[in-house]
Amino acid sequence: IYFAPCGKKLRQYPEVMKYLSRNGITDITRDNFSFSAKIRVGDFYEARDGPQGTQWCLLKEEEVAHRIRSMEGRRGRPPNPDKQHIREESRIRRRKGRPPNVGTPEFSENNVKLLRRLHAQEVARQAAQIKLLRKLQKQEQARAAKEARKQQAIMAAEEKRKQKEHLKMMKQQEKIKRIQQMRIEKELRAQQILEEKEMRRQQAVLLKHQERERRRQHMMLMKAMEARKKAEEKERLKQEKRDEKRMNKERKLEQRRLEIQIARELKKPNEDMCLADQKPLPEFSRIPGLILTGSTFADILMVMQFLCNFGKVLDFDINVDIPSFTILQEGLLNLGDSMGEVQDLLVRLLSLTVCDPGLPAGCKAKTALGEHLTNVCVNRENVSEVLQIYMEAHCGQTDLTE
């Protein structure tokens, strides 16, 4: 049986080869192993008694071969001493009586073989007894050595335990001393820290008091300077208001005088022929497709100019939300589907107008249902009512409102 380093038992060649291939071992092969008991592997030692006790001596090759041959000769069943004793008595008895047939060569050879066999058995028995005695001596010596080692181990363990206890006690004493010293140092450090904290606190209180006094004086100075500045600013504003009033009064008087003078000049009749910058009026051709009157066309132009100038401010898309002149004309004449676009433009402009500038104070600002105009959602159905309320609030009883 071979034992692997991991403790596994290898009993056959396949197990050996499997273990070598699994662990990647290439230094040794199958030729380095053998399960035959006839091969002598290793060195052989024998226990011998010497002056210093039992000693193990290395055997030579001749001694090993002799020992193996003697062991092979003792193989088989051990001899029975009772039967051997009976054979000895019968041989002695034959010697005393008639001698056996000496003349026959067969009987003499048998006796020689028997004697040799008996001699070999006797030698084997003695060797077995010697081996048994040696084995018992070895066991006794091993037991004594084991007991001695056990006693030595017990004594060493006891000594080690005492040393450990002593070291532990010394460490505990050192630890206690260290703890006491650390506690004393900690108390001293804590006392120093408390003193430093108290000193810093007193310094902080003093600095805080000084800072508070400095701030109070600074605040008093700032308040005095601020009061002085306020008084100077107030006096300056009063003087500026007086100067502004005087200048406004003079400006108004001058403007009034100029207006009166312009009105006088305007009231003077002038003939057209007396004008110095006379120019012939250009001849304008009528716009193709125009059906509206001149005043209505002028109003449409004014609306389109307003939308083109202020459309971006009112969140209008100039290319999409502003209708063309043709659509406005068709919407006012109620031709085709352009009336809806004109109404949508009117609703959007009226919604913006109601929000800004709104209605003046003290005017009617509620619909027939009692809702305020700012809370009404203007649409095509109520645009006429909202527009009438707005016009009445801004234009009063005029022809435009009617």
C-alpha positions in Angstrom: 0.0 0.0 0.0 1.3 3.5 -0.9 0.2 6.6 1.1 -0.1 9.9 -0.7 0.9 13.2 1.0 -2.8 13.9 1.5 -3.3 10.6 3.4 -5.1 8.8 0.6 -4.3 5.0 0.3 -3.2 3.7 -3.2 -3.7 -0.1 -3.4 -3.5 -0.7 -7.2 -1.7 0.7 -10.3 -4.8 2.4 -11.7 -5.2 4.3 -8.5 -1.6 5.4 -8.7 -1.8 6.5 -12.3 -5.1 8.4 -11.7 -3.6 10.2 -8.7 -0.5 11.2 -10.8 -2.6 12.5 -13.7 -5.0 14.4 -11.5 -2.3 16.2 -9.6 -0.1 16.9 -12.7 2.9 15.0 -11.4 5.4 14.2 -14.1 8.7 13.6 -12.1 7.8 10.0 -11.3 6.0 7.3 -13.4 4.5 3.9 -13.1 8.0 2.3 -13.1 8.8 3.9 -9.7 6.1 1.8 -8.0 5.7 -1.9 -7.2 3.2 -3.9 -5.2 5.5 -7.0 -4.9 6.7 -8.1 -1.4 9.9 -9.6 -2.8 11.5 -6.2 -3.6 13.6 -4.7 -0.8 13.0 -1.0 -0.6 14.7 1.3 1.9 17.1 0.6 4.8 16.7 -2.0 7.5 17.6 -1.4 11.2 17.8 -3.7 14.2 17.5 -2.9 17.9 20.6 -4.0 19.8 21.6 -3.7 23.4 24.6 -1.4 24.0 26.3 0.4 26.8 23.9 3.3 26.5 20.8 1.1 26.2 18.9 0.0 23.1 20.4 1.3 19.9 19.2 0.9 16.3 21.9 -0.4 14.0 21.9 -0.4 10.2 22.0 -3.9 8.7 24.2 -4.6 5.7 23.0 -6.3 2.5 24.4 -9.7 3.5 22.7 -9.6 6.9 19.4 -8.5 5.3 19.5 -11.4 2.8 20.4 -13.9 5.6 17.5 -12.6 7.8 15.1 -12.9 4.9 16.2 -16.5 4.1 15.8 -17.5 7.7 12.3 -15.9 7.8 11.3 -17.8 4.6 12.5 -21.1 6.2 10.3 -20.6 9.2 7.2 -20.1 7.1 4.3 -22.5 7.6 2.7 -24.0 10.7 4.9 -23.7 13.9 6.1 -27.0 15.3 4.1 -28.7 18.1 6.4 -29.3 21.1 4.3 -32.3 22.4 4.5 -34.2 19.1 8.2 -33.4 18.9 8.7 -34.8 22.4 6.9 -38.1 21.4 9.1 -38.4 18.4 12.2 -38.0 20.5 11.1 -40.7 23.0 10.3 -43.2 20.1 13.7 -42.5 18.6 15.4 -43.2 22.0 13.3 -46.3 22.6 14.3 -47.6 19.2 18.0 -47.0 20.0 17.7 -49.1 23.2 16.0 -52.1 21.4 16.7 -53.6 18.2 18.3 -51.2 15.8 16.5 -50.3 12.7 17.4 -51.6 9.3 20.6 -49.8 8.8 21.4 -51.6 5.7 18.6 -50.0 3.8 19.7 -46.7 2.2 16.1 -45.4 2.1 15.7 -45.5 5.9 18.9 -43.7 6.5 18.0 -40.9 4.1 14.7 -40.5 5.8 16.3 -40.2 9.2 18.7 -37.6 7.9 15.9 -35.6 6.5 13.9 -35.9 9.7 16.9 -34.9 11.8 17.5 -31.9 9.6 13.8 -30.9 9.8 13.8 -31.3 13.5 17.0 -29.3 13.8 15.5 -26.5 11.6 12.3 -26.5 13.7 14.3 -26.2 16.9 16.3 -23.4 15.4 13.1 -21.7 14.3 11.5 -22.1 17.7 14.5 -20.7 19.4 14.6 -17.8 16.9 10.9 -17.2 17.5 11.4 -17.2 21.3 14.3 -14.8 20.9 12.3 -12.5 18.6 9.3 -12.6 21.0 11.6 -11.7 23.9 13.2 -8.9 21.9 9.7 -7.7 21.0 8.6 -7.8 24.6 11.8 -5.9 25.6 11.2 -3.3 22.9 7.6 -2.9 24.0 8.7 -2.5 27.6 11.4 0.0 26.6 8.9 1.9 24.4 6.4 1.9 27.3 9.0 3.2 29.7 10.2 5.8 27.2 6.6 6.8 26.5 5.9 7.1 30.2 9.1 9.1 30.7 8.1 11.4 27.8 4.7 11.7 29.3 6.1 12.7 32.7 8.5 15.1 31.1 5.6 16.6 29.0 3.5 16.9 32.2 6.4 18.5 34.0 7.1 20.8 31.1 3.4 21.7 30.8 3.3 22.4 34.6 6.4 24.6 34.3 5.0 26.3 31.3 1.7 26.9 33.1 3.6 28.4 36.1 5.6 30.6 33.8 2.4 31.7 32.0 0.7 32.4 35.3 3.8 34.4 36.5 3.9 36.3 33.2 0.2 36.9 33.4 0.5 38.2 36.9 3.4 40.4 36.0 1.4 41.7 33.0 -1.6 42.4 35.2 0.5 44.3 37.6 2.1 46.3 34.8 -1.3 46.9 33.4 -2.6 48.1 36.7 0.4 50.4 37.1 -0.1 51.6 33.6 -3.8 52.2 34.1 -3.1 54.1 37.4 -0.5 56.2 35.7 -2.7 56.9 32.7 -5.6 57.8 35.1 -3.3 60.2 36.9 -2.1 61.7 33.6 -5.6 61.9 32.4 -6.7 63.7 35.6 -3.8 66.2 35.2 -4.6 66.7 31.6 -8.3 67.2 32.4 -7.4 69.7 35.1 -5.1 71.6 32.6 -7.8 71.5 30.0 -10.4 72.9 32.5 -8.0 75.7 33.5 -7.3 76.5 29.9 -11.1 76.5 29.1 -11.7 78.8 32.1 -9.0 81.1 31.0 -10.3 81.1 27.4 -13.8 81.7 28.7 -12.8 84.7 30.7 -10.8 86.0 27.7 -13.8 85.4 25.5 -16.2 87.2 27.9 -13.8 90.2 28.1 -13.4 90.3 24.3 -17.2 89.9 23.9 -17.7 92.8 26.3 -15.2 94.9 24.5 -16.7 94.0 21.1 -20.2 94.8 22.4 -19.0 98.2 23.6 -17.2 98.9 20.3 -20.3 97.9 18.4 -22.5 100.1 20.6 -20.3 103.1 20.0 -20.1 102.3 16.3 -23.8 102.1 16.1 -24.3 105.4 17.9 -21.8 107.0 15.5 -23.5 105.4 12.5 -27.0 106.5 13.7 -25.7 110.0 14.2 -24.2 110.0 10.7 -27.3 108.5 9.2 -29.6 111.0 10.9 -27.4 113.8 9.6 -27.5 112.3 6.1 -31.3 111.9 6.3 -31.6 115.5 7.4 -29.4 116.7 4.6 -31.2 114.5 2.1 -34.6 115.7 3.3 -33.5 119.3 3.0 -32.1 118.6 -0.5 -35.3 116.9 -1.6 -37.3 119.8 -0.4 -35.1 122.3 -2.3 -35.3 120.1 -5.4 -39.1 119.9 -5.1 -39.3 123.7 -4.7 -37.0 124.2 -7.7 -39.0 121.6 -9.8 -42.3 123.3 -8.9 -40.9 126.6 -9.9 -39.5 125.3 -13.2 -42.7 123.4 -13.9 -44.7 126.6 -13.3 -42.4 128.6 -15.6 -42.5 125.8 -18.2 -46.3 125.7 -18.1 -46.5 129.5 -18.4 -44.1 129.4 -21.4 -46.1 126.5 -23.0 -49.3 128.4 -22.4 -47.9 131.5 -24.0 -46.7 129.5 -27.0 -50.1 127.8 -27.4 -51.9 131.1 -27.3 -49.5 132.5 -29.9 -49.9 129.4 -32.1 -53.7 129.6 -31.8 -53.6 133.3 -32.8 -51.5 132.5 -35.8 -53.8 129.6 -36.7 -56.8 131.7 -36.5 -55.5 134.0 -39.1 -57.0 133.2 -42.5 -54.5 132.1 -45.2 -55.3 131.7 -48.8 -54.1 128.5 -50.5 -52.5 130.6 -53.2 -50.4 132.4 -50.5 -48.7 129.2 -49.3 -45.0 129.1 -50.1 -44.7 125.3 -50.3 -47.4 124.5 -52.7 -47.1 121.0 -54.4 -49.5 119.3 -56.8 -51.5 116.5 -55.3 -50.5 113.0 -56.7 -53.1 111.0 -58.6 -53.8 107.7 -56.9 -55.5 104.7 -58.6 -58.1 102.7 -56.8 -57.0 99.5 -55.3 -58.3 96.6 -57.3 -60.9 94.6 -55.6 -61.6 97.3 -53.0 -65.3 97.5 -52.1 -65.2 99.3 -48.7 -65.4 103.0 -48.2 -62.5 105.2 -47.6 -62.9 105.6 -43.8 -63.4 101.9 -43.4 -60.3 101.1 -45.5 -58.4 103.6 -43.4 -59.5 101.9 -40.2 -58.4 98.5 -41.6 -55.0 99.9 -42.5 -54.6 101.3 -39.0 -55.5 97.9 -37.5 -53.0 96.1 -39.7 -50.3 98.6 -38.9 -50.9 98.2 -35.2 -50.8 94.4 -35.4 -47.6 94.5 -37.5 -45.9 96.9 -35.0 -47.0 95.4 -31.7 -47.9 91.8 -32.7 -44.8 90.3 -31.1 -45.5 92.2 -27.8 -49.1 90.9 -27.8 -47.8 87.3 -28.5 -49.2 87.3 -32.1 -47.6 85.3 -34.9 -47.3 87.8 -37.7 -47.4 85.2 -40.5 -50.2 83.1 -39.0 -52.4 85.1 -36.6 -52.7 88.4 -38.6 -55.2 88.1 -41.4 -54.7 89.7 -44.8 -56.5 92.7 -46.2 -58.7 90.4 -48.4 -59.8 88.3 -45.4 -60.6 91.5 -43.4 -62.7 92.9 -46.2 -64.5 89.7 -46.8 -65.1 89.3 -43.0 -66.5 92.8 -42.7 -68.8 92.2 -45.8 -69.7 88.7 -44.4 -68.5 87.0 -47.5 -67.4 83.3 -47.3 -65.8 81.9 -44.1 -63.7 85.0 -43.4 -66.2 86.3 -40.8 -64.9 83.7 -38.2 -61.3 84.8 -38.5 -62.3 88.5 -38.0 -64.4 87.5 -35.0 -61.4 85.5 -33.5 -59.2 88.5 -34.0 -61.8 90.8 -32.3 -62.1 88.3 -29.4 -58.4 88.1 -28.9 -57.8 91.9 -29.0 -60.8 92.5 -26.7 -59.5 90.0 -24.2 -56.1 91.8 -24.1 -57.8 95.2 -23.8 -60.0 94.1 -20.9 -56.9 93.0 -19.0 -54.8 96.0 -19.9 -55.7 98.9 -19.6 -59.0 97.6 -18.2 -62.0 99.6 -17.2 -61.9 103.0 -15.4 -63.0 103.2 -11.8 -66.6 103.9 -11.1 -67.9 102.5 -14.4 -70.1 99.6 -15.1 -67.9 96.5 -15.2 -70.4 93.6 -14.9 -72.4 91.7 -17.5 -76.2 91.1 -17.4 -75.5 87.9 -15.4 -73.6 89.9 -12.7 -70.1 88.6 -13.7 -67.1 91.0 -13.8 -65.5 91.5 -17.1 -62.1 90.4 -15.9 -63.6 87.0 -14.9 -65.5 86.5 -18.2 -64.0 84.3 -20.9 -64.6 86.3 -24.1 -65.8 84.2 -27.0 -67.9 84.7 -30.2 -71.2 84.5 -28.3 -70.5 87.2 -25.7 -68.1 89.4 -27.6 -70.7 92.0 -28.6 -71.9 92.4 -24.9 -68.4 92.7 -23.6 -67.4 95.2 -26.4 -70.5 97.3 -25.6 -69.7 97.5 -21.9 -66.1 98.4 -22.6 -67.0 101.1 -25.1 -69.6 102.6 -22.7 -67.0 102.7 -20.0 -64.4 104.5 -22.1 -66.4 106.5 -24.7 -69.5 107.3 -22.8 -72.7 108.4 -24.7 -71.1 108.9 -28.1 -72.1 107.9 -31.6 -69.3 105.2 -31.5 -70.9 103.5 -28.5 -74.3 103.5 -30.1 
